[in-house]
Amino acid sequence: MSQSNTPPEINEAHLRTEIEEYEKKLADAASLVARVRHEINNPLAALLGQAQLLLREEELSERVRKRAETIESQARRIQAIVGELREVQLPAAAVNRQDQPLREIEEQ
């Protein structure tokens, strides 16, 4: 195998730059997901609340009650899906590695 003629400190600097760019993209993606969740949850809460208020009314026809139940169940389904997006976040291990030598990062 041929060995690279590039000094290790240049490779390390390049890798550190790559890591920083990746971490920035990851942070941007996490921020976007948080905004999307917020923008979906606000109208979803209103929709779910209105469906639940309808279902409290005793004078609803069976047909209207079923429609309100469908709205409620689908809103809860969306709520669960949006809730799963909470798991998308910047890994704690990726934060502030600047002071850590690259060899230690690679070993983790």
ChimeraX attribute file (.defattr): number of C-alpha atoms within 10 A of each C-alpha:
attribute: neighborCount
match mode: 1-to-1
recipient: residues
	/A:1	3
	/A:2	4
	/A:3	5
	/A:4	8
	/A:5	6
	/A:6	8
	/A:7	8
	/A:8	10
	/A:9	10
	/A:10	10
	/A:11	13
	/A:12	14
	/A:13	12
	/A:14	12
	/A:15	13
	/A:16	17
	/A:17	13
	/A:18	12
	/A:19	16
	/A:20	17
	/A:21	12
	/A:22	13
	/A:23	17
	/A:24	14
	/A:25	13
	/A:26	17
	/A:27	18
	/A:28	14
	/A:29	15
	/A:30	18
	/A:31	15
	/A:32	12
	/A:33	18
	/A:34	16
	/A:35	12
	/A:36	13
	/A:37	18
	/A:38	13
	/A:39	11
	/A:40	13
	/A:41	17
	/A:42	10
	/A:43	11
	/A:44	17
	/A:45	14
	/A:46	12
	/A:47	15
	/A:48	20
	/A:49	14
	/A:50	14
	/A:51	20
	/A:52	15
	/A:53	11
	/A:54	18
	/A:55	18
	/A:56	10
	/A:57	10
	/A:58	8
	/A:59	10
	/A:60	13
	/A:61	10
	/A:62	9
	/A:63	9
	/A:64	13
	/A:65	18
	/A:66	13
	/A:67	15
	/A:68	20
	/A:69	17
	/A:70	13
	/A:71	17
	/A:72	21
	/A:73	14
	/A:74	13
	/A:75	20
	/A:76	15
	/A:77	12
	/A:78	15
	/A:79	17
	/A:80	11
	/A:81	12
	/A:82	18
	/A:83	12
	/A:84	11
	/A:85	14
	/A:86	12
	/A:87	10
	/A:88	14
	/A:89	15
	/A:90	17
	/A:91	10
	/A:92	7
	/A:93	9
	/A:94	15
	/A:95	12
	/A:96	10
	/A:97	14
	/A:98	13
	/A:99	6
	/A:100	9
	/A:101	11
	/A:102	17
	/A:103	9
	/A:104	9
	/A:105	13
	/A:106	7
	/A:107	6
	/A:108	6
